[in-house]
């Protein structure tokens, strides 16, 4: 049984006053035992608690907050002492930095030199920064803070500083340019190392960056000095610019507009995404068809609508990327961890629930059953029409009569034939119509193509699943499913075949060929 000490004995043993022990008792920080007569008594265990109180006071922790610290799960004494030592060493380093700044000013005065404003400013920044640094601790776990504290005290590493300076010189340049793309690769490399815990390139946590509007002024000033906000926005645009060939001009214009939204809106979108996946994680194990899971699906769809600006093509690209998530490379997985502020393992479990909830939706099931052929055909139709328009946009006005050989179509005739194919498909489906006149220039060509595409899209959207699956006569005595005809010589394959010919014409004329399923040789 451990020895028990009366209050005066314990005060003498610990080297504190009886008055201090009474004060700690009133605050509930150190509650002694009581004898039958009501006198305070202390144990050796109380000495450990008192040591923590004294150490925390020395570190500047207010007495009111010390109580909350003491209520945390108890650590073994060696662990407690180690943490206190580390905190004191940190404080010692900070004090040393302030002392060195003040000593430099003293030495300048002794030497007869005037203390300039920069020197005084440095002293103020060194001292004031300590309070601001302490504010940033709330974004980190204890272990993570031990690694990141130096980043806020000393600023970005030399590699990050070089990166920000180089990036500032590119602001306003084309995000798709080679220097911008090289910058993106540097950002990926540095971020991967920071994400992996490399102490030489640590940076803000996602949680801290998300809440940057509430940073202390000194930390904000440092971010402004390196133009972190502008640089990160430029890197984001440059990272997406590499995918430009996959979009139509209209969709790319819309995506660019969305990327230039105010910082507050981007932060709000990010916060909404983080909140959604935390709620998905909390719902794991529940019925995917249940009310809560379906409400989460609705939030997911609303977010997709918002971040895509309602643009069908952008939504389609987002859906395509999501469908490949099981095959995402490691580089994309750590980005996902940062975006969702959770480990990839946790993200996958939440994403699996989201997929299950979408599949479990009775409306989704019904729509998938009813429109399998139609949705498949329309998806392919939209993709091929967008790619075809990009090629037709490159047809030069002054070369309509050019042909590669006497046996070949002229450029104008071939381009007109391609532009008319969607209209021919409409005639084919409606069993009525006339062949449209040929366009004489590029503007007329594109207008004709857009008109035929709109008419064809309307026909496809209004077709029933039964008709698509039904048969139609293609040759005397030969019938084929309508769906197969439209995918083949009746529309898509026919158009793709002649579009390939047209790209050869463009290449022979020295016209840059656009990418259709990825960047072309002219775009790499």
VEXVO-620280 format. One record per atom (N, C-alpha, C): x, y, z; residue in one letter. Coordinates in steps of 0.02 Angstrom, whole numbers, plus 50000, padded with zeros to 5 digits. Layout:
residues N
XYZA
...
This chain:
residues 524
500424994050000X
500005000050000X
500455006350000X
500315011149954X
500735017049949X
500615021650009X
501135025350024X
501095029850081X
500625035650066X
500295038250118X
499865044150111X
500165049850150X
500115055950121X
500435061850150X
499915067050169X
500005070150227X
499595075850245X
499795081650200X
499375086750198X
499485092050149X
500145095550157X
500355097050220X
500995100450229X
501575095950210X
501525089550225X
502045084850206X
502105084450130X
501535084250097X
501535083550024X
501805089949992X
501625095750021X
501875102149994X
502625102550000X
502895100350056X
503625100450066X
503955095450020X
503655089550011X
503935084349967X
503965086949895X
503435090449873X
503385092549803X
503725099249791X
503865103149844X
504175109649835X
503685114949813X
503045114349834X
502545119349819X
502245121849884X
501825126949880X
501525129649940X
500865126149955X
500665126250017X
500015123550036X
499465127550001X
499565134049995X
499075138249961X
498965135949889X
499505133949855X
499435131649786X
499035125249783X
499145120649831X
498775114349832X
498035115649844X
497885120449889X
497185122249900X
496865124849835X
497255128949799X
497005131849736X
496865126449683X
497325121649677X
497225116249628X
496635111849647X
496515111149713X
495945107249737X
495295110849718X
495265117449729X
494655121249713X
494495120849638X
495025120849597X
494915120649524X
494775113549499X
494835108649543X
494705101749523X
495285098549486X
495875101749488X
496445098949451X
496785093349491X
496815094149556X
497135089149599X
496715088249661X
496285083149660X
495825081849715X
496135076749762X
496305078649824X
496605073849870X
496075069249901X
496325064049935X
495865059849973X
495695063250039X
495265060050077X
495075063050142X
495115057650196X
495345059950255X
495325055350312X
494625055350341X
494495050950389X
493835050750420X
493675057350454X
494195060850475X
494085067350508X
494025073050457X
494105071450393X
494025076550341X
494655080050320X
495245077750342X
495865080950323X
496095078450254X
496415083050216X
496675081150150X
497275076550158X
497305071450114X
497895067050111X
498055065750037X
498695065050023X
498935064049954X
499335057649948X
499335054849887X
499715048649874X
500285050249826X
500715045149814X
501265046049767X
500995047049695X
500415044249681X
500115045249615X
499925052649605X
499735055949660X
499565063049655X
500175067149637X
500765064649654X
501375068249637X
501475068349560X
501285062949527X
501325062749453X
500845067949423X
500235068249450X
499745073149425X
499995080249436X
500285081449496X
500535088149511X
501105090049462X
501525085149446X
502075086549399X
501795088649331X
501255085449309X
500945087249245X
500665094349248X
500345096049305X
500065102749312X
500615108049308X
501155106949344X
501705111849346X
502015112549276X
502115106749242X
502425106949176X
501985110549125X
501325109149128X
500865112349081X
500815119849094X
500835121849158X
500835128949175X
501445132349146X
502025129049152X
502635131949126X
502605132849050X
502255128249016X
502195128648944X
501675133848922X
501355137048970X
500885142348952X
500175140148945X
500015133848964X
499325131548959X
498925134449017X
498365137949005X
497955140749059X
497695135249105X
497615136949169X
497385132049218X
496705129049198X
496275133049168X
495615130449149X
495675125049096X
496185125549053X
496275120649000X
496665114449025X
497055115349078X
497435109749104X
496975104249128X
496395106249155X
495905101149178X
495695096649122X
495575099449062X
495365095349004X
495915090648984X
496545092948988X
497115088748970X
497165082849018X
497075084149082X
497145078849132X
496605073549127X
496035075349096X
495475070649089X
495575065749031X
496085067048989X
496215062448934X
496455055748961X
496405050348921X
496655043848944X
497365044348969X
497495041449026X
498155042049058X
498695038649017X
499275041749013X
499865038848981X
500325036049035X
500745031549015X
501255029249061X
501725035049075X
502015035149134X
502445040749155X
503005042149104X
503355037049079X
503885038549029X
503615042148968X
503005040248945X
502715043548887X
502535050848903X
502265051848963X
502085058648984X
502695063048986X
503235060449016X
503855064249022X
504155065648953X
504105060848908X
504385061748841X
504015067448804X
503345067448809X
502965072748776X
503125079548806X
503195079748872X
503355086148905X
504055088548883X
504525083748880X
505205085548858X
505195088448788X
504825085148743X
504785087548674X
504485094548670X
503955095648710X
503645102248710X
504125107548737X
504495105848789X
504985110548817X
505555111948769X
505765106748734X
506295107748684X
506065112348628X
505425111348607X
505135115848556X
505135123048581X
504915123848645X
504885130648673X
505595133548678X
506075129248696X
506765131448702X
507025133948634X
506845130348582X
507075132348515X
506765138948495X
506115139848511X
505785146148494X
506085151948533X
506215150848597X
506525156048638X
507215157748611X
507585152548591X
508245153648564X
508225157948501X
507725156848459X
507655160748398X
507505168048414X
507065169148463X
506905176048483X
507515179348514X
507895175648556X
508495178548588X
509005180548535X
509095176248485X
509585177848432X
509385184048394X
508725184948381X
508495190848344X
508625197248385X
508485196748451X
508585202548494X
509335204048502X
509745198748509X
510475199648516X
510765203248455X
510515201448395X
510765204748335X
510625212148337X
510035214048362X
509875221148368X
510325224548419X
510455221148476X
510895223848528X
511595225048501X
511855220148466X
512535220548440X
512595226248389X
512055227248350X
512065232648302X
512115239448337X
511755240248393X
511765246448431X
512445247648462X
512735242348493X
513395242848525X
513925244848474X
513855242148413X
514345243648361X
514235250548331X
513725254148355X
513605260848330X
513175261148269X
512875255548251X
512445255348192X
511715256548213X
511355259548169X
510635260648182X
510255254148171X
509775252948214X
509355246948206X
508825248548154X
508855245148098X
508385246748044X
507705243448056X
507215245548018X
506535243048026X
506485235548014X
506875233047967X
506855225847951X
507055221648011X
507565224248049X
507795220448108X
507265220348162X
506945226048174X
506415226348224X
505815222048202X
505665222448137X
505105218548110X
505235211048120X
505865209048113X
506045202048122X
505925199748193X
506105204148242X
506005202448313X
505255201448326X
504855206148301X
504135205748312X
503845199448281X
504055197948219X
503785192048184X
503975185648221X
504595185148245X
504815179148279X
504405177848341X
504265183348379X
503885182548442X
503145181348428X
502865185548383X
502145185048370X
501965178548334X
502415176148292X
502275170048254X
502125164148300X
502405164048360X
502305158348404X
501565157448422X
501225163148434X
500515162748450X
500115160248390X
500305162648330X
499945160548269X
500065153148254X
500675151048266X
500835143948254X
500405139548299X
500315141548361X
499925137548408X
499205136648383X
498935141748348X
498245141348323X
498185135748271X
498705134548232X
498665129648178X
498655122448204X
498805121548267X
498835114748295X
498165111148292X
497615114948291X
496955111848293X
496805107648232X
497185108548178X
497055104848116X
497405098048115X
497785096448167X
498205090448165X
498115086148228X
498275079748220X
498325075448278X
498975077148314X
499055074548375X
499665076048413X
500285073748374X
500245067648346X
500815064848309X
500965068948247X
500425070748211X
500515074548149X
500775081548163X
500555084548218X
500775091248235X
501525091548249X
501785086248280X
502505086048292X
502895086748227X
502615084148172X
502955084448107X
502835091248073X
502235094048081X
502055099948043X
502225106548077X
502355106448141X
502465112748177X
503035116848146X
503565113448128X
504135116948099X
503955120448034X
503475117447996X
503265120547933X
502965127447946X
502555128047997X
502235134548012X
502725139448045X
503215136748082X
503695141148114X
504195144048064X
504415139848017X
504965141747973X
504735143147901X
504125141047884X
503875142147816X
504025136247770X
503825136747707X
503925131147660X
504665129447652X
504795123147636X
505475120947625X
505765124347564X
506425123647555X
506755126747498X
506455124247432X
506285117847428X
506005115147365X
505325118247351X
504905119047403X
504255122247393X
504325129647375X
504805133047407X
504915140047391X
505115140947318X
505575136547294X
505785136847224X
505185135547178X
504765130747199X
504175129047159X
503705135047152X
503565138347210X
503105144047208X
503385149747167X
504035151047172X
504335156447133X
504295154947058X
504455148747039X
504405146946968X
503685147246944X
503225145146987X
502515145146967X
502265152346957X
502495156947000X
502265163946994X
502445166946926X
502995164646898X
503205167246833X
502765164546776X
502385159246790X
501955156246739X
501225158446744X
501055161946799X
500365164046807X
500155168346748X
499585166846719X
499355170546661X
499555167246595X
500005162146598X
500195158546538X
499665153246522X
499735150146464X
499275144846442X
499375138746488X
498855136546525X
498925130746569X
499115124346532X
498985124046467X
499145118046428X
499855118146401X
500235123446412X
500905124046385X
501375118946418X
501935117646385X
502425112846412X
502695114946480X
502875121346490X
503115123346557X
502585122346611X
501945123746595X
501405122746644X
501325115446660X
501365111146610X
501295103946622X
501885101246663X
502475104046651X
503065102046691X
502965104146764X
502655110046773X
502525112546840X
502045107846877X
501535105346841X
501065100646871X
501435094446895X
501895092046855X
502275086046875X
502685087346937X
502975093446942X
503355095147003X
502895095347063X
502295098247053X
501815098547109X
501615091447131X
501495087047083X
501325080147100X
501885076947141X
502495077747118X
503065074647151X
503145077147223X
503115083847231X
503185086747298X
502605084647343X
501995084747316X
501405083047356X
501415075747376X
501645071447332X
501685064347350X
502175063347408X
502735066847404X
503225066247459X
502945069047524X
502605074747519X
502305077647579X
501775073047608X
501365070147564X
500835065547586X
501135059347618X
501725057347595X
502055051447623X
502425052947688X
502415059247710X
502715060947775X
503435063247770X
503685064747709X
504375067047701X
504445073747737X
504835074047792X
504885080247831X
505195086047793X
505565084647739X
505905089947703X
505435093847656X
504835091147644X
504375094647598X
503665094847626X
503595095147692X
502925095347721X
502565101747699X
501905101347697X
501495106947679X
500845106847720X
500375111347705X
499755111547743X
499375104947736X
498995103247788X
498535097647783X
497915099947744X
497535095247714X
496915097247681X
496445100947727X
496415098747790X
495955102047838X
496165109347849X
496815110547855X
497055117347865X
496915121647804X
497065119047744X
496965123047683X
496225124547672X
495795119847689X
495075120747680X
494825126647723X
495145127747780X
494925132947827X
495385139047824X
495725140147768X
496235145447764X
495945152447775X
495305153347765X
495005159947777X
495055161947850X
495145157047895X
495175158447966X
495875157747995X
496385157547953X
497075157247977X
497255163748013X
497745163448058X
498005169648087X
498315174048032X
498345180448044X
498565185147992X
499285183747970X
499715181948016X
500415180647997X
500475174747949X
500075169547961X
500085163647918X
499785165547849X
499255169547851X
498955171947788X
499465176047748X
499825180247783X
500325184447750X
500845180247715X
501065174847747X
501555170447716X
501275167247653X
500645165047657X
500325161947599X
500275167047542X
500125173347559X
500065178447508X
500745180047478X
501265179747519X
501945181147495X
502145176347439X
501955170047447X
502125164947397X
501575164147345X
501035168147351X
500455167847306X
500195160647301X
500125157547359X
499905150447361X
499215149647330X
498765154247343X
498085153747317X
498095153747241X
498445158547211X
498465159047138X
498835153247107X
499385151047140X
499775145547112X
499375139047112X
499035137747168X
498655131447171X
498085131547120X
497775137347110X
497245137747060X
497525136546990X
498115139246976X
498425138346910X
498615130946900X
498895127846952X
499075120746946X
498455116546933X
497905118246966X
497285114446955X
497055115046882X
497095121246855X
496895122146785X
497365118546738X
498015118746753X
498515115346711X
498425107846712X
498255105046772X
498155097846777X
497565095646734X
497055099746731X
496465098046691X
496575099446617X
497015104246602X
497125106246533X
497385100546490X
497735095746521X
497995090046483X
497425085746455X
496825086646482X
496245082646459X
495815086546409X
496035092446389X
495645096646344X
495425093146280X
495865089146247X
495655085946185X
495045081446191X
494895079246252X
494325074646261X
493655078446263X
493675085146264X
493065089046270X
492915092846205X
492275094146195X
492085098646141X
492255105746161X
492235110446114X
492405117346131X
491915120246182X
491275118746174X
490775121446220X
490875118846291X
491005112246296X
491095109146362X
491735111846395X
492265112646354X
492885115246382X
492805122446406X
492435126346368X
492305133246388X
491935133346455X
491445128846463X
491065128446525X
491505126246583X
491935121346570X
492385118846622X
492865124346644X
493125128146597X
493565133746614X
493205138846657X
492585140146640X
492175144846680X
492095142246752X
491975135846759X
491895132846825X
492535133146866X
493105132246833X
493745132446867X
493905139446893X
493605144546863X
493745151446883X
493235154146933X
492845149646963X
492375151847014X
492765154747074X
492445159147113X
492795161947172X
493025156547220X
493555158147256X
493855153347304X
493335150647352X
492875154947375X
492375152847424X
491945147147397X
491775147447332X
491355142247304X
491735135647298X
492375135947278X
492775129847275X
492835126747345X
492945130947395X
492995128347463X
492345125347486X
491785128447467X
491125125747486X
491005119047453X
491205118347389X
491125111947354X
491545106547388X
492155108447407X
492605103647440X
492315101447507X
492085106447546X
491805104847612X
491195100247605X
490775101547555X
490175097447544X
490375090247528X
490905089447488X
491145082847470X
491405079147532X
491805082647572X
492075079647634X
491505077547680X
491005081947689X
490445080347733X
490045074447707X
489945074047642X
489565068547613X
489895061847627X
490555061547617X
490895055147626X
490965053247699X
490975058147743X
490965056447814X
490285053547833X
489755056347804X
489085053747817X
488985046847786X
489275045747727X
489255039147696X
489605034047740X
490175036047767X
490555031547810X
490145029747873X
489795034747899X
489385033547959X
488785028947944X
488595028547879X
488005024547860X
488195017447838X
488835015847839X
489045009147818X
488715003847862X
488454998747831X
488104993447868X
487354994247866X
487115000147844X
486395001147838X
486144998747770X
485484998347763X
485174996047702X
485305001147645X
485644999047590X
485775003647535X
485135006547505X
484585002847511X
483945005347484X
483555009447534X
483825010147595X
483485013747648X
483465021247635X
483075024547677X
482955031747668X
483605035747675X
484015033947724X
484635037747736X
485115036947677X
485205030747653X
485665029547598X
485425033147534X
484765033047523X
484505036247463X
484565043847467X
484525046547528X
484625053747536X
485345055647520X
485815051147537X
486515052347521X
486635052047446X
486275047547411X
486315047247338X
486075053847308X
485535056547335X
485265062847310X
485775068447319X
486115068547377X
486635073547389X
487205072847339X
487395066647325X
487935065247277X
487755067947208X
487145066547186X
486925068847120X
486895076447117X
486665079547172X
486625086847174X
487325089947170X
487795086747202X
488485089247200X
488775088647129X
488645083047096X
488885082047028X
488585087446982X
487935088846991X
487615094046951X
487945100746962X
488115102147025X
488395108647042X
489105109447015X
489535104447026X
490235105147005X
490305104646930X
489815101746895X
489835101246822X
489475107146789X
489145111246829X
488765116746801X
488165114246761X
487965107946772X
487405105046735X
487575103046664X
488215103646644X
488425101946576X
488445094346568X
488065091746520X
487995084546511X
488665081246494X
489075084646455X
489715081646435X
490195081146494X
490215086446534X
490645086246594X
490415080946642X
489755080446651X
489475075246695X
489665068346669X
489635067546603X
489805061146573X
490535059346587X
490985064246582X
491695063046596X
491805061346669X
491445064746714X
491495063246786X
491255056146800X
490695054246768X
490425047446777X
490905042246751X
491225043746694X
491705038946666X
492295037946713X
492555043446740X
493105042946787X
492915039046849X
492315040146875X
492085036546934X
492015029046919X
491795027346860X
491695020246843X
492355016446841X
492915020146835X
493575016846832X
493945017146899X
493595018946954X
493945020147016X
494305014047044X
494075008047029X
494415002147053X
495105001347021X
495215004946966X
495855004446931X
496265010846935X
496065015446980X
496435021646986X
497155020247007X
497645023746978X
498355022746998X
498485025747067X
499055023947095X
499225026447161X
499245034047164X
499485037147109X
499525044447109X
498845047647117X
498325044447089X
497655047147095X
497355045447163X
497555039847190X
497285037847255X
497495042547311X
498115044847310X
498315049347365X
497985056147355X
497835058047293X
497455064147282X
496755063547311X
496455057647302X
495785056247329X
495805056647406X
496335054047436X
496395054447509X
496395061647532X
496775065847496X
496795072947514X
496125076347504X
495805074747447X
495165077947431X
494635076247483X
494605069847503X
494075067547549X
494295067547622X
494935069147634X
495195069547702X
495075063147741X
495215057547709X
495175051047741X
495625046247703X
495815040747735X
496245035947702X
495875032947642X
496255030247594X
495935027447535X
495515021347553X
495725017647603X
495335011847625X
494645014047650X
494635019447689X
493995022147713X
493575024847656X
493915028347609X
493565031047551X
493235025447511X
493585019947500X
493315014447460X
492695011547492X
492695010747557X
492105008047591X
491505012747584X
491635019247591X
491095024047582X
490845024247510X
491325023847462X
491145023847391X
490755017547373X
490935011947402X
490565005647389X
489845006347411X
489735009347469X
489055010347493X
488675014947444X
489005020047420X
488685024647372X
488475020847309X
488915016647282X
488745012647223X
488155007947237X
488175004847295X
487625000247313X
486965003947320X
486995009947348X
486385013847358X
486105016147290X
486535017947244X
486315019947177X
485985014047142X
486315008247147X
486055002247115X
485395000047146X
485335001347212X
484734999047247X
484125003547235X
484245009347209X
483695013947196X
483205010847146X
482575010447166X
482075007347123X
482005011247057X
482065017847062X
482025021947001X
482605020546955X
483205020146984X
483795018646944X
483725011846911X
483495006946950X
483425000146922X
482935000246863X
482375003746874X
481865003846822X
482135007146758X
482485012746767X
482755016346709X
483285012146674X
483695008746712X
484215004546681X
483904998846642X
483354995946667X
483024990446632X
482684992846569X
482374998846574X
481985001246518X
482405003946462X
482955007146478X
483305010846427X
484015008346414X
484135002146424X
484814999546415X
485065000846345X
484674998746293X
484894999746224X
484925007146206X
484405010846225X
484375017946207X
484945021846239X
485055020946304X
485575024746338X
486265023046310X
486355016646294X
486995014546265X
487105017846197X
486585017846155X
486635020746089X
486725028346093X
486345031646137X
486395038846144X
487075040946170X
487345037146218X
488015038846244X
488535038646188X
488505033346147X
488985032646092X
488855038046039X
488225039446027X
488045044645978X
488345051345997X
488255053346061X
488505059846084X
489275060146078X
489605054846097X
490335054746094X
490585055546022X
490275051745976X
490505051945906X
490325058445872X
489745061345889X
489555067745858X
490035073345880X
490215073345944X
490685078345968X
491365077645934X
491595071445928X
492245070345895X
492205072445821X
491655070945788X
491575072545717X
491565080045707X
491225083645750X
491195090945742X
491895094045748X
492315091245793X
492985093945800X
493385093245736X
493265087745699X
493605086745635X
493335091445582X
492665092145580X
492355096545530X
492565103745541X
492685105645603X
492895112545617X
493565114245584X
493965109145570X
494635110345541X
494635110745464X
494065109445432X
494045109445359X
494135116645334X
494665118045294X
494785124845271X
494325126845213X
494075133045215X
493615135545163X
493925135345093X
494575136845090X
494875137745024X
495125131144992X
494955125545023X
495195119144996X
494615114344980X
494005116844974X
493435112444963X
493495108344898X
493865110944848X
493925107444784X
494535102944781X
494925102844835X
495535098744834X
495365091344843X
495745087044808X
495665079744817X
496355076544812X
496475071144849X
497145067944848X
497285064144783X
496755062044748X
496845058544684X
496215059344643X
496255057544579X
495685058344535X
495105053744555X
495255048244588X
494725043444607X
494395045344674X
494665050344707X
494415052144774X
493895057644772X
493475057844825X
493035063544835X
493445069944842X
493165075544824X
493475081944843X
493385082644919X
493785087144947X
493735088345019X
493025090645037X
492745095244998X
492085097745013X
491555092445009X
491605088144959X
491095082844950X
491125077845008X
491745075945026X
491825071145082X
491555074145147X
491725080545160X
491505083745222X
490745084345223X
490435086145166X
489715086645161X
489375079845172X
489695074645146X
489415067845155X
489395066045229X
489945067545264X
489975066045336X
489455070145374X
489395076545357X
488915080945391X
488205078645381X
488075075345324X
487385073345308X
487195066645337X
487675062545358X
487515055645381X
486995055545436X
487025059745489X
486495059645540X
485815061245510X
485795065745460X
485155067345427X
484905061545386X
485355057945353X
485155051945315X
484855046745361X
485145046145422X
484875041345470X
484165043145489X
484015049645494X
483335051945510X
482865049845453X
483075051045391X
482665049045334X
482545041445335X
483065037945352X
483035030645356X
482515028345408X
482505031845465X
482055029945519X
481335032245506X
481255038045476X
480585040845465X
480285038645397X
480705035745355X
480485033645288X
480235039545246X
480505045445259X
480335051245220X
480875056545227X
480895061145178X
481395066445181X
481755067145114X
482155072345108X
482525073545046X
483255074645063X
483685073545015X
484395074545026X
484535082045032X
484895084145083X
485015091345093X
485515093945042X
485505100545028X
485995103544982X
486685103545014X
487205103644972X
487885103644998X
488085110645021X
488465110845074X
488725117245100X
489305119545057X
489365126145050X
489895128945008X
490495131345048X
490425131645114X
490985133945155X
490935130745225X
491435132045266X
491465128845332X
490885130845377X
490685137145375X
490135139345418X
489485135745400X
489335135245336X
488735131645314X
488795124245331X
489405121445325X
489515114445339X
489345112845412X
489595116845458X
489465115645529X
488725116745547X
488415121845516X
487705123045529X
487295117145505X
487465114445447X
487105108645421X
487185102545466X
487815101445487X
487955095745531X
487565096345596X
487585102245628X
487235103245692X
486485102045684X
486205104245628X
485495103345615X
485325095945610X
485725092145573X
485605084945564X
485695081145630X
486205083045668X
486325079745733X
485735080845780X
485475086945783X
484905088445826X
484295084345806X
484175083745741X
483595079945716X
483685072545732X
484295070045723X
484425062945737X
484365061345811X
484635065945852X
484585064945925X
483845064645947X
483435068945918X
482725068945935X
482395062345917X
482565059545859X
482295053145838X
482505047545886X
483135047545905X
483395042245949X
483065042746018X
483005048846044X
482715049746110X
481985047646113X
481635048346056X
480925046646055X
480785039346037X
481305035746020X
481195028646001X
481085024446064X
480645019546058X
480525014946113X
481055009546114X
481125006446172X
481595000946178X
481384995146132X
480734994346124X
480474988846082X
480664989946009X
480614996245986X
480784997445916X
481534996445904X
481944998745952X
482664997845944X
482854990445941X
482504986445980X
482654979245980X
482324975645921X
481834978945888X
481474975845833X
481884975645769X
481624972245718X
481984971245655X
481774976445603X
482234977645556X
482074981845499X
482414978945436X
482114980245379X
482364977645316X
482954981945292X
483524978845280X
484114982545257X
484294980745184X
484124974745163X
484214972545094X
483624967945078X
483484966945016X
482934962345000X
483024955645034X
482554953945077X
482584947545112X
483044947445173X
483354953145189X
483834953345246X
483574958445298X
483464955945359X
483254960245414X
483774960145470X
483844965945503X
484314966445560X
483994970745614X
484194969845677X
483934974245730X
484084981545716X
483594985945730X
483684993145719X
484304995645757X
484384993345817X
484954995445859X
485614993945823X
485674987845795X
486284985845761X
486404989945697X
485854991545662X
485914995445600X
486185002445616X
485925005545670X
486135012245688X
486855012345714X
487065007045745X
487765006745767X
488225005245708X
487965002245656X
488375000245600X
488355004945541X
488175002245482X
488205006145420X
487665011445416X
487145010845458X
486605015745456X
486775022445487X
487295022645528X
487455029045561X
488175029245586X
488305026145643X
488935027345679X
489555024645643X
489565018145627X
490155015445594X
490265018645525X
489725020245490X
489775023445426X
490115030345433X
489885034145482X
490165040745494X
490905040245516X
491055035645560X
491745034845585X
492215033145528X
491985028845482X
492385026745425X
492585032945383X
492105037045364X
492255042845322X
492615048345361X
492495048645425X
492865053545466X
493605051845466X
493765045345468X
494465043345464X
494775045545398X
494395044945343X
494645047345279X
494795054945283X
494325058545313X
494395065845316X
495025067845355X
495195064245408X
495805065945446X
496425065045403X
496415060145357X
496985059245311X
497035065245264X
496455067445239X
496455073445196X
496775079345233X
496565080345295X
496825085945334X
497585085345343X
497815079245358X
498525078245368X
498915079945304X
498655077745245X
498995079145182X
499005086645166X
498505090245191X
498475097445180X
498885101445231X
499165097845280X
499555101245332X
499135104445385X
498495102245390X
498045104945442X
498105100545505X
498165103645564X
498225099845626X
497605095545637X
497705089145650X
497145084445661X
496965084445735X
496325085545752X
496135085545823X
496105078445851X
496195077845916X
496115071345949X
495375069745958X
495215063345957X
494515061345966X
494425056646025X
494895052046034X
494855047546092X
495455048646138X
495745054446131X
496355056246166X
496755060946122X
497325063646145X
497705068346105X
497945065346039X
497925069245985X
498205066945921X
498945068545920X
499295066345867X
500005067745862X
500145075245860X
499655079145834X
499745086445830X
499645089845897X
499365086345944X
499215089446009X
499675087146064X
500135082646050X
500595080246102X
501205084746106X
